[in-house]
Amino acid sequence: MEIVVALTVGVLVAIGIWMMLDRGLLRVVLGVVVLGNGVNLAVFSAGRLDGLAAAFASAAGAPALAANPLPQTLVLTAIVIGFALFVFALAVLERSWALHGHVETDRITAVAEEPAPDLPAPRDAA
Amino acid sequence: MNALVVAPLLIPLATLVATLFARPWPRAVAALSLAGALALTGAGLALVALAAQGGILASQAGGWAAPYGITLVIDRLSAAMVAITGIVGSATIVFALARDEDPARGRDFHALVHGLLVGVCGAFITGDVFNLYVWFEVLLVGSFALLVLGGGRRRLAGTVVYVVLNLVATMMFLLAAGLLYGASGSLNMALLAQAFAAGEVPVTAHAAVVLMLTAFSIKAALFPVFGWLPASYHVAWTPVSALFAGLLTKVGVYALIRLVTLFWPEAGIAHEVLLWVACATMLIGVLGAAAQVEVRRILSFHIVSQVGYMILGLALATPLALAGAVFYLIHHIVVKANLFFIGGIAARLTGSERLAAMGGLYAHAPWLAVLFAIPALSLAGIPPLSGFWAKFVLVEASLDARAWVAAGVALVTGLFTLLSMSKIWNEAFLKPHPAGEGSGSAGSGSGGDGSGGGLRSADGLRPALWAVGALAAMTVAIGLAAGPVMDYAVAAAQQLAAPAAYIDAVVRAGGN
């Protein structure tokens, strides 16, 4: 089981990094998501994968072969946070498309390197 | 006592919620926001006073004892960081009052700043690795929205770089936290430190820590992973970039200091690597700045360079060097935020932040020249300002540790920093304004005098000047009263160098 999960994590991370090296911002954002899922799976595997019982402790005591619930809660937290960040990244992607007319990463970074525009006179801005 | 420990989290969180409810009334939002930031400063100073008595305060969330509850810890370093966070946050909010260009932006700004402050304070006081990850995410979400605030092509482009690189760093951190838990069975920093000291952890736990430190290095903008910082900080709204410049990389530096001193208190291979990284960071940052021709881009590269000094202190790992790093952290946050503020005011007065299009500020606004000179000279390390003492201690510590190269690099970097600051001084202040002089009279340009050029009036910038003046006064005060501040830093470094007290405080703080 561990070997399968380890390989899956490795493949997911590799795919994620490969996608993030792409020129299109959409694939970069999706690459971040794939990478994030690989990482989540890795964190999940920290809580033992061979636990057959759910970690419910009753008055009679905890089951002998239980999975460690802590990494599961950690992953739950990470999934929620990751989802929020993914939505923000999508919003940035959408605005980039609207403002730049394309989503090519090297052309977008070139915009950030452009000389600073002159500030409008204070009266105009107010 | 417990209430005070959680105050740095509750105050900005309550302020955030209050500003959201007060959204229809911009003045109320600003007032609440400022009150919240000042309250945070007050709580931070109270914590400093408490921590200065020598004890380490630990609080277990929900009263669960150490391995189960999330630990919040206040020692001298984290208390000082919370106080300085409150001060820089307050200055940012005061500064933002001056820029009334866009009221809607101002309103969102306050809620987001407090969201950011929650994350920053949380990262400073938490004693749990996974909780640190959560605070990093909290401050990251706030910083994403702040960076893009106001919109525009250039700002969005900078945000793309910032978002992607920071997401990758956070994922590395999460992965490292998971692996560390898998290898050691704990996420509580004190218990981890105990296990590391006793040699009870497998070698994979050390590997996970290395991965974690790499993630923090990206956050702290160390060589060779600093590229995102100068590619994004210069696009933000002035108060936002000042807040980022002051606080965000320093959270990464703080996390590095905290984990390295806890897990590897003895100098070892990691310190050796960090020493070379620190030297490269100092030098590459300052050389990068030399190639820049815009105020905020120059200052962004200087953030990178200055972070190198703090890591130098950490890498040397002697109590004196750690004290230097702590002092540097305190001094640098104030100075760097202030320089970004002044850069923003200078750009507002000259109509540009490109050095070529600036000029004439010395004749137009001599008070700004004085206010610029204080943090600029402090950054370069000219006595008696705060930066001198910070650099002096670090160079002395390097010489004590026979790290000749590091001492040399630190001195050369100081020299280049001075060069860089004099470049801004010559171009923005001394040289006449390229679009015709403002004919030397400060009030002549009141109101917009055409979009083309000429110097503009400082009308409406009064709150910004208060913020800048207060931070400049603090820089002078830290420089003149270096003794007490350095005593505090030395005591903080002693706490860092001997993690037994930290571990003890957390373990004893058990549930109640």
Contacts between the chains, C-beta under 8 A, distances in Angstrom:
chain1	res1	chain2	res2	distance
A	20	B	164	7.3
A	20	B	168	7.4
A	25	B	160	6.7
A	28	B	164	6.1
A	29	B	164	7.9
A	32	B	164	6.7
A	32	B	167	5.2
A	32	B	168	7.2
A	32	B	171	7.7
A	35	B	168	7.4
A	35	B	171	5.9
A	36	B	167	7.8
A	36	B	171	5.7
A	39	B	171	4.9
A	39	B	174	5.4
A	39	B	175	4.5
A	39	B	178	7.4
A	40	B	174	7.8
A	42	B	175	5.6
A	42	B	178	5.6
A	42	B	179	7.0
A	43	B	174	6.3
A	43	B	175	6.9
A	43	B	177	7.2
A	43	B	178	3.0
A	43	B	181	7.8
A	44	B	178	7.7
A	45	B	178	7.9
A	45	B	182	7.1
A	46	B	178	4.8
A	46	B	179	6.8
A	46	B	181	4.9
A	46	B	182	3.2
A	47	B	182	7.7
A	70	B	181	7.2
A	70	B	187	7.9
A	71	B	178	6.5
A	71	B	181	6.4
A	71	B	182	7.6
A	74	B	130	5.7
A	74	B	177	7.5
A	74	B	178	6.9
A	74	B	181	7.5
A	77	B	130	7.8
A	77	B	134	6.6
A	78	B	133	7.9
A	78	B	174	5.6
A	81	B	134	7.3
A	81	B	137	4.7
A	84	B	141	6.6
A	85	B	137	7.4
A	85	B	140	7.5
A	85	B	141	7.0
A	85	B	144	7.8
A	85	B	163	8.0
A	85	B	167	6.1
A	88	B	141	7.1
A	88	B	144	5.6
A	88	B	145	7.6
A	88	B	163	7.2
A	89	B	163	5.8
A	89	B	164	7.7
A	89	B	167	7.2
A	92	B	144	8.0
A	92	B	148	7.1
A	92	B	156	6.8
A	92	B	159	5.9
A	92	B	160	6.0
A	92	B	163	5.9
A	95	B	148	7.9
A	95	B	151	7.6
A	95	B	156	5.5
A	96	B	156	5.8
A	96	B	157	7.6
A	96	B	160	6.3
A	99	B	152	7.8
A	99	B	153	4.9
A	99	B	156	5.7
A	100	B	153	6.4
A	100	B	156	7.7
A	100	B	157	7.5
A	105	B	160	7.2
A	108	B	156	7.9
A	108	B	157	4.7
A	108	B	160	5.3
A	109	B	157	6.4
A	109	B	160	7.3
A	109	B	161	5.8
A	109	B	231	6.6
A	110	B	157	7.9
A	111	B	153	5.6
A	111	B	154	5.8
A	111	B	157	3.8
A	112	B	154	6.0
A	112	B	157	3.9
A	112	B	158	4.3
A	112	B	160	7.9
A	112	B	161	6.3
A	112	B	231	5.8
A	112	B	232	6.8
A	112	B	235	5.9
A	113	B	231	7.3
A	114	B	154	6.3
A	115	B	293	8.0
A	115	B	294	7.0
A	115	B	354	5.7
A	116	B	154	7.8
A	116	B	234	7.2
A	116	B	294	5.3
A	116	B	296	7.8
A	116	B	347	7.8
A	116	B	352	6.7
A	116	B	353	4.8
A	116	B	354	5.6
A	117	B	154	7.2
A	118	B	351	5.4
A	118	B	352	4.7
A	118	B	357	6.6
A	118	B	451	7.7
A	119	B	347	6.2
A	119	B	348	6.5
A	119	B	351	5.2
A	119	B	352	6.6
A	119	B	353	8.0
A	120	B	448	7.9
A	120	B	451	6.2
A	121	B	351	7.2
A	121	B	448	3.1
A	121	B	449	6.9
A	121	B	450	6.7
A	121	B	451	5.2
A	121	B	456	6.8
A	122	B	348	7.4
A	122	B	447	7.6
A	122	B	448	5.6
A	122	B	456	5.9
A	122	B	457	7.7
A	122	B	459	7.7
A	122	B	460	7.2
A	123	B	447	5.3
A	123	B	448	3.1
A	124	B	448	5.7
A	124	B	451	6.8
A	125	B	101	4.5
A	126	B	100	6.8
A	126	B	101	6.3
